[in-house]
Amino acid sequence: MVTQGITFLSETSDQAAGQTVPHSAKQQRRNRRVGHELSKTGMIASLTVIALTGFRILKPMLPLHPLAGMAFIGFALWHVYQKDHRVVHLKHPAHGKREPVD
């Protein structure tokens, strides 16, 4: 359950959305890492198609060049989203103690 940018850790499933809420922050980090790796793999594959069709090495696949470009942009945005998605955002006061953001 997410409320105003704070993720509450719960062991129950969210019946309204039909999704299971992760049990711990460790499991959330693992899920985020898997998404991060998938986005990197997609960026590598689409960039490979862009390079090979751009140099006319794969002439039969030439119509895929613009689609691979759009896929690369989508994977790059997903990659950034996975990196910026945090479980709890913390503010850093001057005295060094971390407190959760309300």
Residue pairs with C-beta under 8 A, 6 or more apart in sequence:
1 7
1 8
1 10
1 14
1 21
2 8
4 102
5 89
5 101
6 88
6 89
6 100
6 101
7 28
7 87
7 88
9 21
9 22
9 23
9 24
9 25
10 21
11 21
11 23
12 21
13 19
13 20
13 21
14 20
14 21
22 28
22 31
25 87
28 87
29 87
32 82
32 85
35 78
35 82
36 79
36 82
36 83
39 75
39 76
39 78
39 79
39 82
40 75
40 79
42 71
42 74
42 75
42 78
43 72
43 75
43 76
43 79
46 68
46 69
46 71
46 72
46 75
47 68
47 72
49 58
49 61
49 64
49 65
49 68
50 65
50 68
50 69
50 72
52 58
52 61
53 61
53 62
53 64
53 65
53 68
54 65
56 62
88 100
88 101
89 100
89 101
90 98
90 99
90 100
90 101
91 98
91 99
91 101
92 98
93 99
